[in-house]
Amino acid sequence: MTLNRARNDPLWKRIEVELAPILGEGIVVFFPQTWTQHYLTWYKEIERDSFRPALTYSQEEIEERIQKEEVLMMFVLKDESPEGLVLGYRLEDTTEDIFYLDTIAVRQKGRGIGTILLKVLFTWAKKMGYRIIQLDTEEENETGIRLSYFYQQLGFRIAHSDEETGNVTMQLEL
């Protein structure tokens, strides 16, 4: 299975340039062309550092997602060690051009790394013809960070909110 048809877009170099002042030299944006155990290990390491166990995916769930239509699977590496990842794909079963941002995770929180990844992703998605980016998040995570507020600061709006679970579906019109 071939992944990441978008990997050759020069736009992704912007991430490397913008992250260098934060993380130092040796930053590479890497797009796996095939899925291997090595990349699964990277994914699970970042996921473990970023989410509580109830929010992590099994190997099967990850593999199911990377087989989606127009998948984007990207790692940010620092000296060949994974520092962050983005996983997204075209949302199926809709007539709209929606890119679903399934996972964004970074090891170092609060340094602007995720914001840089998102802003470049917004530019790429618009260039690819998507009209909306959609994601699901929590109103607030277990450490008290208001995740929905973070995304609202980037232009997302709440499309659906479940008061009982605290889950929020958000959309950004491009």
Short mmCIF file of the C-alpha atoms (twelve columns), coordinates in Angstrom:
data_MODEL
# 
_entry.id   MODEL 
# 
loop_
_atom_site.group_PDB 
_atom_site.id 
_atom_site.type_symbol 
_atom_site.label_atom_id 
_atom_site.label_alt_id 
_atom_site.label_comp_id 
_atom_site.label_asym_id 
_atom_site.label_seq_id 
_atom_site.Cartn_x 
_atom_site.Cartn_y 
_atom_site.Cartn_z 
_atom_site.pdbx_PDB_model_num 
ATOM 1   C CA . MET A 1   0.000   0.000  0.000  1 
ATOM 2   C CA . THR A 2   1.375   3.412  -1.000 1 
ATOM 3   C CA . LEU A 3   0.811   6.266  1.413  1 
ATOM 4   C CA . ASN A 4   1.066   10.010 1.164  1 
ATOM 5   C CA . ARG A 5   0.627   11.064 -2.418 1 
ATOM 6   C CA . ALA A 6   1.099   14.627 -1.128 1 
ATOM 7   C CA . ARG A 7   4.573   13.998 0.262  1 
ATOM 8   C CA . ASN A 8   6.400   15.767 -2.590 1 
ATOM 9   C CA . ASP A 9   4.699   19.121 -2.052 1 
ATOM 10  C CA . PRO A 10  7.419   21.718 -1.282 1 
ATOM 11  C CA . LEU A 11  5.013   23.313 1.195  1 
ATOM 12  C CA . TRP A 12  6.047   20.764 3.846  1 
ATOM 13  C CA . LYS A 13  9.583   22.229 3.955  1 
ATOM 14  C CA . ARG A 14  8.007   25.206 5.717  1 
ATOM 15  C CA . ILE A 15  7.548   23.019 8.805  1 
ATOM 16  C CA . GLU A 16  11.259  22.227 8.916  1 
ATOM 17  C CA . VAL A 17  12.173  25.915 8.555  1 
ATOM 18  C CA . GLU A 18  9.682   27.113 11.176 1 
ATOM 19  C CA . LEU A 19  10.544  24.400 13.712 1 
ATOM 20  C CA . ALA A 20  14.327  24.918 13.514 1 
ATOM 21  C CA . PRO A 21  14.320  27.913 15.928 1 
ATOM 22  C CA . ILE A 22  12.272  25.863 18.418 1 
ATOM 23  C CA . LEU A 23  13.834  22.398 18.148 1 
ATOM 24  C CA . GLY A 24  17.211  23.217 16.601 1 
ATOM 25  C CA . GLU A 25  18.766  21.808 13.464 1 
ATOM 26  C CA . GLY A 26  18.151  18.262 12.248 1 
ATOM 27  C CA . ILE A 27  14.382  18.615 11.681 1 
ATOM 28  C CA . VAL A 28  12.894  16.478 8.914  1 
ATOM 29  C CA . VAL A 29  9.268   16.047 7.879  1 
ATOM 30  C CA . PHE A 30  8.968   12.386 6.940  1 
ATOM 31  C CA . PHE A 31  6.184   10.675 4.991  1 
ATOM 32  C CA . PRO A 32  6.265   6.857  5.091  1 
ATOM 33  C CA . GLN A 33  5.619   5.375  1.656  1 
ATOM 34  C CA . THR A 34  4.640   2.013  3.131  1 
ATOM 35  C CA . TRP A 35  3.567   1.118  6.659  1 
ATOM 36  C CA . THR A 36  6.024   -0.947 8.698  1 
ATOM 37  C CA . GLN A 37  6.463   -2.067 12.286 1 
ATOM 38  C CA . HIS A 38  9.139   0.621  12.661 1 
ATOM 39  C CA . TYR A 39  6.648   3.398  11.877 1 
ATOM 40  C CA . LEU A 40  4.033   1.801  14.097 1 
ATOM 41  C CA . THR A 41  6.569   1.956  16.946 1 
ATOM 42  C CA . TRP A 42  7.145   5.663  16.278 1 
ATOM 43  C CA . TYR A 43  3.389   6.268  16.222 1 
ATOM 44  C CA . LYS A 44  2.815   4.414  19.494 1 
ATOM 45  C CA . GLU A 45  5.717   6.238  21.222 1 
ATOM 46  C CA . ILE A 46  4.340   9.665  20.368 1 
ATOM 47  C CA . GLU A 47  0.790   8.586  21.142 1 
ATOM 48  C CA . ARG A 48  1.864   7.250  24.561 1 
ATOM 49  C CA . ASP A 49  3.545   10.584 25.369 1 
ATOM 50  C CA . SER A 50  0.552   12.608 24.177 1 
ATOM 51  C CA . PHE A 51  -2.662  10.850 25.202 1 
ATOM 52  C CA . ARG A 52  -4.051  8.899  28.120 1 
ATOM 53  C CA . PRO A 53  -4.481  5.149  27.394 1 
ATOM 54  C CA . ALA A 54  -8.236  5.397  26.730 1 
ATOM 55  C CA . LEU A 55  -7.521  7.675  23.748 1 
ATOM 56  C CA . THR A 56  -4.829  5.578  22.065 1 
ATOM 57  C CA . TYR A 57  -5.371  3.341  19.054 1 
ATOM 58  C CA . SER A 58  -4.679  -0.346 18.663 1 
ATOM 59  C CA . GLN A 59  -2.423  -1.497 15.835 1 
ATOM 60  C CA . GLU A 60  -5.520  -2.541 13.895 1 
ATOM 61  C CA . GLU A 61  -7.182  0.859  14.351 1 
ATOM 62  C CA . ILE A 62  -4.073  2.650  13.077 1 
ATOM 63  C CA . GLU A 63  -3.771  0.333  10.090 1 
ATOM 64  C CA . GLU A 64  -7.463  0.820  9.285  1 
ATOM 65  C CA . ARG A 65  -6.992  4.589  9.264  1 
ATOM 66  C CA . ILE A 66  -3.912  4.632  7.050  1 
ATOM 67  C CA . GLN A 67  -5.877  2.748  4.398  1 
ATOM 68  C CA . LYS A 68  -8.413  5.573  4.090  1 
ATOM 69  C CA . GLU A 69  -8.866  7.553  0.893  1 
ATOM 70  C CA . GLU A 70  -6.293  10.325 0.419  1 
ATOM 71  C CA . VAL A 71  -4.491  9.574  3.686  1 
ATOM 72  C CA . LEU A 72  -1.836  11.919 5.029  1 
ATOM 73  C CA . MET A 73  0.572   10.274 7.505  1 
ATOM 74  C CA . MET A 74  3.477   12.460 8.511  1 
ATOM 75  C CA . PHE A 75  6.137   12.378 11.206 1 
ATOM 76  C CA . VAL A 76  8.296   15.247 12.408 1 
ATOM 77  C CA . LEU A 77  11.756  13.912 13.209 1 
ATOM 78  C CA . LYS A 78  14.548  15.549 15.188 1 
ATOM 79  C CA . ASP A 79  17.857  13.822 14.537 1 
ATOM 80  C CA . GLU A 80  15.906  10.770 13.307 1 
ATOM 81  C CA . SER A 81  13.813  10.574 16.489 1 
ATOM 82  C CA . PRO A 82  10.029  11.169 16.230 1 
ATOM 83  C CA . GLU A 83  8.839   14.409 17.823 1 
ATOM 84  C CA . GLY A 84  5.360   14.660 16.356 1 
ATOM 85  C CA . LEU A 85  2.847   13.221 13.931 1 
ATOM 86  C CA . VAL A 86  -0.164  14.118 11.843 1 
ATOM 87  C CA . LEU A 87  -2.705  11.585 10.569 1 
ATOM 88  C CA . GLY A 88  -5.676  12.618 8.475  1 
ATOM 89  C CA . TYR A 89  -7.725  11.663 5.444  1 
ATOM 90  C CA . ARG A 90  -10.691 12.585 3.277  1 
ATOM 91  C CA . LEU A 91  -13.878 12.162 5.280  1 
ATOM 92  C CA . GLU A 92  -15.951 9.435  3.669  1 
ATOM 93  C CA . ASP A 93  -19.738 9.338  3.300  1 
ATOM 94  C CA . THR A 94  -20.122 13.066 2.779  1 
ATOM 95  C CA . THR A 95  -20.776 15.209 -0.256 1 
ATOM 96  C CA . GLU A 96  -18.518 17.965 1.062  1 
ATOM 97  C CA . ASP A 97  -14.759 18.154 0.606  1 
ATOM 98  C CA . ILE A 98  -13.771 17.556 4.230  1 
ATOM 99  C CA . PHE A 99  -10.302 16.616 5.453  1 
ATOM 100 C CA . TYR A 100 -10.610 14.765 8.761  1 
ATOM 101 C CA . LEU A 101 -7.719  15.480 11.121 1 
ATOM 102 C CA . ASP A 102 -7.710  12.208 13.032 1 
ATOM 103 C CA . THR A 103 -4.553  12.705 15.089 1 
ATOM 104 C CA . ILE A 104 -2.083  15.467 15.756 1 
ATOM 105 C CA . ALA A 105 0.399   14.833 18.535 1 
ATOM 106 C CA . VAL A 106 3.690   16.365 19.637 1 
ATOM 107 C CA . ARG A 107 6.039   15.321 22.389 1 
ATOM 108 C CA . GLN A 108 6.941   18.831 23.542 1 
ATOM 109 C CA . LYS A 109 3.819   20.721 24.571 1 
ATOM 110 C CA . GLY A 110 3.413   24.483 24.841 1 
ATOM 111 C CA . ARG A 111 6.215   25.438 22.444 1 
ATOM 112 C CA . GLY A 112 4.120   26.191 19.356 1 
ATOM 113 C CA . ILE A 113 5.045   23.000 17.497 1 
ATOM 114 C CA . GLY A 114 1.454   21.837 17.052 1 
ATOM 115 C CA . THR A 115 0.352   25.288 15.911 1 
ATOM 116 C CA . ILE A 116 3.038   25.325 13.210 1 
ATOM 117 C CA . LEU A 117 1.984   21.868 12.019 1 
ATOM 118 C CA . LEU A 118 -1.659  22.921 11.898 1 
ATOM 119 C CA . LYS A 119 -1.083  26.168 10.010 1 
ATOM 120 C CA . VAL A 120 0.918   24.421 7.299  1 
ATOM 121 C CA . LEU A 121 -1.734  21.684 7.177  1 
ATOM 122 C CA . PHE A 122 -4.423  24.354 6.645  1 
ATOM 123 C CA . THR A 123 -2.516  25.761 3.666  1 
ATOM 124 C CA . TRP A 124 -1.984  22.281 2.200  1 
ATOM 125 C CA . ALA A 125 -5.643  21.263 2.641  1 
ATOM 126 C CA . LYS A 126 -6.867  24.412 0.911  1 
ATOM 127 C CA . LYS A 127 -4.375  23.856 -1.917 1 
ATOM 128 C CA . MET A 128 -5.695  20.283 -2.297 1 
ATOM 129 C CA . GLY A 129 -9.262  21.539 -2.716 1 
ATOM 130 C CA . TYR A 130 -10.657 20.727 0.712  1 
ATOM 131 C CA . ARG A 131 -13.244 23.209 1.952  1 
ATOM 132 C CA . ILE A 132 -13.336 22.105 5.598  1 
ATOM 133 C CA . ILE A 133 -11.008 20.534 8.146  1 
ATOM 134 C CA . GLN A 134 -12.849 18.573 10.819 1 
ATOM 135 C CA . LEU A 135 -11.599 17.038 14.046 1 
ATOM 136 C CA . ASP A 136 -12.916 15.538 17.229 1 
ATOM 137 C CA . THR A 137 -11.474 16.539 20.570 1 
ATOM 138 C CA . GLU A 138 -12.396 16.924 24.205 1 
ATOM 139 C CA . GLU A 139 -13.703 20.140 25.707 1 
ATOM 140 C CA . GLU A 140 -10.929 19.800 28.265 1 
ATOM 141 C CA . ASN A 141 -8.263  17.139 28.715 1 
ATOM 142 C CA . GLU A 142 -7.332  15.331 31.926 1 
ATOM 143 C CA . THR A 143 -4.746  17.995 32.840 1 
ATOM 144 C CA . GLY A 144 -7.276  20.822 32.524 1 
ATOM 145 C CA . ILE A 145 -6.160  22.163 29.142 1 
ATOM 146 C CA . ARG A 146 -9.148  23.568 27.253 1 
ATOM 147 C CA . LEU A 147 -8.575  21.845 23.912 1 
ATOM 148 C CA . SER A 148 -11.649 23.298 22.222 1 
ATOM 149 C CA . TYR A 149 -10.419 26.796 23.113 1 
ATOM 150 C CA . PHE A 150 -7.010  26.028 21.558 1 
ATOM 151 C CA . TYR A 151 -8.667  25.047 18.282 1 
ATOM 152 C CA . GLN A 152 -11.060 28.017 18.408 1 
ATOM 153 C CA . GLN A 153 -8.034  30.323 18.577 1 
ATOM 154 C CA . LEU A 154 -6.975  28.818 15.237 1 
ATOM 155 C CA . GLY A 155 -10.365 29.494 13.648 1 
ATOM 156 C CA . PHE A 156 -12.269 26.265 14.326 1 
ATOM 157 C CA . ARG A 157 -15.904 26.433 15.386 1 
ATOM 158 C CA . ILE A 158 -17.861 23.871 17.375 1 
ATOM 159 C CA . ALA A 159 -20.075 21.839 15.031 1 
ATOM 160 C CA . HIS A 160 -21.357 19.429 17.697 1 
ATOM 161 C CA . SER A 161 -20.852 19.076 21.428 1 
ATOM 162 C CA . ASP A 162 -21.786 16.197 23.718 1 
ATOM 163 C CA . GLU A 163 -22.264 17.612 27.211 1 
ATOM 164 C CA . GLU A 164 -22.326 14.157 28.791 1 
ATOM 165 C CA . THR A 165 -18.965 12.957 27.440 1 
ATOM 166 C CA . GLY A 166 -17.263 16.309 26.874 1 
ATOM 167 C CA . ASN A 167 -16.480 15.330 23.281 1 
ATOM 168 C CA . VAL A 168 -16.534 18.090 20.694 1 
ATOM 169 C CA . THR A 169 -16.597 17.957 16.881 1 
ATOM 170 C CA . MET A 170 -14.990 21.065 15.415 1 
ATOM 171 C CA . GLN A 171 -14.685 22.407 11.883 1 
ATOM 172 C CA . LEU A 172 -12.526 24.993 10.167 1 
ATOM 173 C CA . GLU A 173 -13.768 26.481 6.915  1 
ATOM 174 C CA . LEU A 174 -10.878 27.057 4.552  1 
# 
